[in-house]
Amino acid sequence: MYIANSPHNHGGDSVRKNMLRVILALMPAYIASIYYFGLGALAVSMISIASCVFFEFIISKYLMKQEPTITDCSAILTGLLLALNVPTNLPWWIMIIGAAVAIGIGKMAFGGLGNNPFNPALVGRVFLLISFPAQMTTWPVPEHLSTHYMDATTGATPLQLIKSLANTELDSSSSATVLKGIEEMIASLPDYLQLLYGNTGGSMGEICAIALIIGGIYLLCTRTITWHIPVSILATVTIFTAILHGVNPVNYVDPLYHLLTGGMLLGAIFMATDYATSPMTHGGQIIYGIGIGVITVIIRLWGSYPEGMSFAILIMNAVTPLINKYVRPKPFSKL
């Protein structure tokens, strides 16, 4: 081994480059959302991004008395991820509140990028979900290049239908009406092709699974992320839901449906992999991913909300310091 004094060669990587790669990876899903939701997707995303950049600039310059860090593009990414996690007919003032919470509480309150224990976009999203549940669970139905915004047609998302199926009690005395209702719910579920190309209700980040997969492949190929967190999440959800589906295929849909619906792919690929809030070691990342997968399925099927990815990631963000404490890399002397 050759040891030399600094300066050493720089790998050419930077926070800004990584943020730009993630933003670029999100573009297929973002373009698909604009195609399906039109003005609503564009308006919500622009308000979210502009608000996040504004609040980060104001807080860092005037409250923290530091040089603004908006040039690292992290605020832009937070705004885009927040927009992808909300309905596209969300009122503009609620979107601004969400951006203020995401940046002010989720990020800058802990000292800025790299110091935040929780994913800022998810902090904003969960705050809005708890504070404005009606607006945050009113989902627009996709209309190709729609010019609607606040008055968009709304409908149930696939996850809401899955939740209804899981909570339906069936026994030998079940009436024909109940059975007919279950058959109608199953018939109303979008097929796999619709889930892949995006013709379903939900937030911007819930539609067009193929666009999210393309973005994930790009991040893996550029080594912006590793496979450990996404694969451990998706594998855990697959195994857990496959067991439930095998035991009771009427009430519990198959694993592929869970993987393609809701924020599963967006969360596993783009949000759970956040550098600052995920474990440092590969072994720790696998434990972290398994925890997210288990909690997500539990909330989806038996919790009060149809989606559990946001809560699962935030819970495991809180567990990350504990994982880092007990799952450490081997010292160089023992390699």
C-alpha positions in Angstrom: 0.0 0.0 0.0 1.3 3.5 -1.0 0.6 6.3 1.5 1.1 9.9 0.4 0.5 13.3 1.9 -2.3 15.5 0.7 -3.5 16.9 -1.6 -5.0 13.8 -3.1 -6.9 13.3 -6.4 -10.6 14.3 -6.1 -13.1 11.8 -7.3 -15.1 14.7 -9.0 -18.2 14.0 -7.0 -20.1 16.6 -5.1 -23.4 17.3 -3.3 -24.7 19.4 -6.2 -23.9 16.6 -8.7 -25.6 14.0 -6.7 -28.7 16.2 -6.2 -28.8 16.9 -10.0 -28.6 13.2 -10.7 -31.6 12.5 -8.5 -33.5 15.3 -10.1 -32.7 14.0 -13.5 -33.8 10.5 -12.5 -37.1 11.9 -11.4 -37.8 13.6 -14.7 -39.5 10.6 -16.4 -42.0 10.4 -13.5 -42.4 14.1 -13.5 -43.0 14.4 -17.2 -45.5 11.5 -16.9 -47.4 13.3 -14.1 -47.7 16.5 -16.2 -49.0 14.4 -19.1 -51.7 12.8 -16.9 -52.5 15.7 -14.5 -51.6 18.7 -16.6 -51.8 22.1 -15.0 -52.3 20.7 -11.5 -49.0 18.8 -11.6 -47.1 21.8 -13.0 -48.6 24.3 -10.6 -48.1 22.2 -7.4 -44.5 21.4 -8.4 -43.5 25.0 -9.2 -45.1 26.3 -6.0 -43.4 23.6 -3.9 -39.9 24.1 -5.5 -40.0 27.9 -5.3 -41.2 27.8 -1.7 -38.5 25.4 -0.6 -35.8 27.5 -2.2 -37.2 30.7 -0.7 -37.5 29.3 2.8 -34.0 27.8 2.7 -32.5 31.2 1.6 -34.4 33.2 4.2 -33.6 30.9 7.1 -30.0 30.3 6.3 -29.2 34.0 5.5 -31.3 35.9 8.1 -32.0 33.4 10.9 -28.9 31.3 10.9 -26.6 34.1 9.6 -24.9 31.7 7.2 -24.2 31.8 3.5 -27.2 30.5 1.6 -26.8 26.9 0.4 -29.5 26.9 -2.3 -26.9 26.4 -5.0 -26.4 22.8 -4.0 -29.8 22.1 -5.4 -31.0 20.2 -2.3 -33.9 22.6 -1.8 -35.0 22.0 -5.4 -34.9 18.3 -4.8 -36.9 18.6 -1.6 -39.5 20.7 -3.3 -39.8 18.2 -6.2 -40.1 15.2 -3.9 -42.7 17.0 -1.7 -44.7 17.8 -4.8 -44.5 14.2 -5.9 -46.1 13.1 -2.6 -49.2 15.3 -2.6 -52.4 15.5 -4.7 -52.1 17.7 -7.8 -55.3 19.6 -6.8 -53.8 20.7 -3.4 -54.5 24.4 -2.6 -51.5 26.6 -3.2 -51.4 27.9 0.4 -51.3 24.4 1.8 -48.4 23.6 -0.5 -46.5 26.6 0.8 -47.1 25.5 4.4 -45.7 22.0 3.6 -42.6 23.5 2.0 -42.0 25.7 5.1 -42.3 22.7 7.4 -40.1 20.5 5.2 -37.3 23.1 5.0 -37.7 24.9 8.3 -38.4 22.0 10.6 -37.3 19.0 8.6 -33.9 20.4 7.5 -32.7 23.8 8.8 -33.8 23.3 12.4 -31.1 20.6 12.6 -28.4 22.6 11.0 -29.0 22.1 7.3 -28.1 19.5 4.8 -26.3 16.5 6.2 -27.5 17.1 9.8 -31.1 16.3 9.4 -32.2 13.0 10.9 -35.4 12.8 9.0 -36.1 13.1 5.3 -37.3 16.8 4.9 -39.8 16.1 2.1 -41.5 13.4 4.1 -41.6 15.6 7.2 -43.5 18.1 5.2 -45.8 15.5 3.6 -46.7 13.8 6.9 -47.3 17.2 8.6 -49.8 18.1 5.8 -51.4 14.6 6.0 -52.1 15.0 9.7 -53.0 18.7 9.5 -55.1 18.7 6.3 -56.4 15.1 5.9 -59.3 16.0 3.7 -57.3 17.9 1.2 -54.4 15.4 1.3 -56.6 12.4 0.6 -58.7 13.9 -2.3 -57.0 12.5 -5.3 -57.6 13.7 -8.9 -58.4 11.3 -11.6 -55.8 11.3 -14.4 -56.9 13.3 -17.5 -54.4 13.5 -20.4 -52.9 17.0 -20.4 -55.7 18.3 -18.2 -56.2 22.0 -17.9 -58.1 21.6 -14.6 -56.4 22.4 -11.2 -58.6 22.9 -8.1 -61.8 21.6 -9.8 -60.3 18.3 -11.1 -62.4 15.1 -11.0 -61.5 13.0 -8.0 -61.7 9.2 -7.3 -60.4 6.4 -5.2 -56.8 5.3 -5.5 -55.7 1.6 -5.9 -54.4 1.6 -2.3 -57.8 2.8 -1.0 -59.4 -0.1 -2.8 -56.8 -2.5 -1.4 -57.5 -1.2 2.1 -61.2 -1.8 1.7 -60.6 -5.4 0.6 -58.3 -6.1 3.5 -60.8 -4.7 6.0 -63.8 -6.7 4.6 -64.9 -9.4 7.1 -65.8 -12.6 5.3 -67.3 -15.8 6.9 -69.9 -18.4 6.1 -72.7 -16.0 6.8 -71.5 -13.3 4.5 -74.4 -12.1 2.4 -74.6 -12.0 -1.4 -74.5 -8.2 -1.2 -71.1 -8.3 0.6 -69.7 -10.8 -1.9 -70.9 -8.8 -4.8 -69.4 -5.6 -3.3 -66.0 -7.4 -3.1 -66.3 -8.6 -6.7 -67.0 -5.0 -7.8 -64.0 -3.7 -5.9 -61.7 -6.3 -7.4 -63.1 -5.5 -10.9 -62.4 -1.8 -10.3 -58.8 -2.3 -9.6 -56.5 -1.1 -12.4 -54.6 -3.9 -14.2 -50.8 -4.2 -14.1 -50.4 -2.4 -17.5 -52.4 0.6 -16.2 -50.2 0.7 -13.1 -47.0 0.5 -15.2 -47.8 3.3 -17.6 -49.7 5.5 -15.1 -53.4 5.5 -15.8 -54.4 5.5 -12.1 -55.4 8.0 -9.4 -53.1 9.3 -6.7 -50.2 11.7 -6.2 -47.7 12.6 -8.9 -45.2 10.1 -7.5 -47.7 7.2 -7.4 -48.4 6.9 -11.1 -46.3 5.5 -14.0 -44.3 2.8 -12.3 -42.1 2.3 -15.4 -40.9 5.9 -15.2 -39.8 5.4 -11.6 -38.1 2.2 -12.5 -36.2 3.9 -15.3 -35.1 6.6 -12.9 -34.0 3.9 -10.4 -31.9 2.1 -13.0 -30.2 5.4 -13.9 -29.3 6.0 -10.2 -27.9 2.5 -9.9 -25.9 2.8 -13.1 -24.4 6.1 -12.0 -23.7 4.7 -8.5 -25.7 7.5 -6.9 -27.4 4.9 -4.8 -26.7 1.2 -4.2 -29.1 -1.7 -4.5 -29.2 -2.6 -0.8 -32.1 -0.3 0.4 -34.4 -0.5 -2.6 -34.0 -4.3 -3.0 -34.4 -5.0 0.7 -37.6 -2.9 0.9 -39.2 -4.5 -2.2 -38.1 -8.0 -1.3 -39.6 -7.7 2.2 -42.9 -6.3 0.8 -43.0 -9.1 -1.7 -42.4 -11.9 0.8 -44.8 -10.4 3.4 -47.7 -9.8 1.0 -47.1 -13.2 -0.8 -47.6 -15.0 2.5 -50.9 -13.1 3.2 -52.1 -13.6 -0.4 -51.4 -17.3 -0.2 -53.4 -17.6 3.0 -56.3 -15.4 1.9 -56.2 -14.4 -1.8 -59.7 -12.8 -1.5 -58.8 -10.1 1.0 -55.1 -9.6 0.2 -54.0 -8.8 -3.3 -50.8 -10.3 -4.8 -47.3 -8.8 -4.1 -46.9 -7.3 -7.6 -49.9 -5.1 -7.0 -48.3 -3.8 -3.8 -45.0 -3.1 -5.5 -46.6 -1.1 -8.4 -49.1 1.0 -6.3 -48.8 4.0 -4.0 -45.5 5.4 -3.0 -43.7 2.1 -2.9 -41.3 2.7 -5.8 -40.9 6.4 -5.1 -40.1 5.8 -1.5 -37.8 2.8 -2.0 -35.8 4.3 -4.8 -35.7 8.0 -4.1 -36.6 8.7 -0.5 -35.4 5.9 1.7 -31.9 6.1 0.0 -31.3 9.7 1.3 -27.7 9.8 2.4 -28.2 11.8 5.5 -31.0 9.7 6.9 -30.1 6.1 6.0 -27.5 3.8 7.6 -23.8 4.0 6.5 -23.0 0.3 6.1 -24.5 -2.1 3.6 -25.6 -4.5 6.3 -27.3 -1.6 8.2 -29.0 -0.6 5.0 -30.5 -4.0 4.5 -31.9 -4.0 8.1 -33.2 -0.5 7.5 -34.9 -1.6 4.3 -36.5 -4.7 5.9 -37.9 -2.4 8.7 -39.4 -0.1 6.1 -41.0 -2.9 4.2 -42.6 -4.6 7.2 -43.9 -1.3 8.6 -45.3 -0.2 5.2 -47.3 -3.4 4.8 -48.6 -3.3 8.4 -49.9 0.2 7.9 -51.3 -0.4 4.4 -53.3 -3.4 5.4 -54.2 -2.8 9.1 -53.5 0.9 9.9 -55.7 3.9 9.5 -54.0 5.1 6.3 -54.0 3.4 3.0 -50.4 4.2 2.5 -47.6 3.5 5.0 -44.3 4.3 3.1 -43.9 7.8 4.5 -44.5 6.8 8.1 -42.2 3.7 7.7 -39.3 5.7 6.3 -39.6 8.3 9.0 -39.7 5.7 11.7 -36.7 3.9 10.3 -34.9 7.3 10.0 -35.2 7.5 13.8 -33.8 4.0 14.1 -30.8 4.8 11.8 -28.5 6.1 14.6 -29.1 2.8 16.5 -28.3 0.8 13.4 -25.1 2.7 12.8 -24.1 2.1 16.4 -24.4 -1.7 16.3 -23.8 -2.4 12.6 -20.3 -1.0 11.9 -17.8 -1.6 9.1 -14.8 -3.7 10.0 -11.7 -1.6 11.2 -9.0 -1.5 8.6 -6.7 -3.4 10.9 -9.0 -6.4 10.7 -9.5 -6.5 7.0 
